[in-house]
């Protein structure tokens, strides 16, 4: 399932404050002291250790694969194999996330964009989490 959910089923994030649904954006924070941007948002800066409220920041919805691994063994209920990657966003933030792409098609530097996946339905509400999808899949003939 992706961001173009069909019908009028209400949706909510798997965890409040992690991302917004419309428009799709991860929610980070920016340090008022040194300008470091982090995800997920924090009440302190992990770079300069400044305490107190940080500026809320919506992060870009596109990035590139910095590094990845193909997971072949996972907790019960997870389909394998799947791609787990570090994604570099233009905001100078690196995010760990699943990338929904065939495992033989993932590559370093691949362009990806933010998307959502349904985790479960609770009382008629679709609980969603974020993932990334490839902007383009390279052709099998190179």
SULHU-V619910 format. One record per backbone hydrogen bond with DSSP energy under -1.0 kcal/mol. NH is the residue of the N-H (numbers start at 1). CO is the residue of the C=O. E is the energy in kcal/mol with one decimal. If there is no record, write none. Layout:
# SULHU-V619910
nh:co:e
NH:CO:E
NH:CO:E
This chain:
# SULHU-V619910
nh:co:e
5:3:-1.4
12:126:-2.2
14:128:-2.2
18:15:-1.6
20:25:-2.8
25:20:-1.8
27:18:-2.3
28:57:-3.4
29:38:-1.9
30:55:-2.8
31:36:-2.7
35:31:-1.2
38:29:-2.6
41:27:-1.1
45:50:-2.0
49:45:-1.7
55:30:-2.4
57:28:-2.3
59:26:-2.7
63:112:-2.5
64:88:-2.0
65:110:-2.0
66:86:-3.2
67:86:-1.2
69:84:-2.3
71:82:-3.2
78:75:-1.7
82:71:-1.5
84:69:-2.5
85:97:-3.0
86:67:-2.7
87:95:-3.5
88:64:-3.0
89:93:-3.0
92:89:-1.7
95:87:-2.7
97:85:-2.5
99:83:-2.3
100:132:-2.9
101:99:-1.4
105:102:-2.7
109:65:-3.2
110:107:-1.8
112:63:-2.8
113:133:-2.6
114:61:-3.2
115:131:-2.6
117:129:-2.8
119:127:-3.6
120:127:-1.2
122:125:-2.6
125:122:-2.0
126:10:-3.1
127:120:-3.1
128:12:-2.4
129:117:-2.6
131:115:-2.2
132:98:-2.5
133:113:-2.4
135:111:-2.7
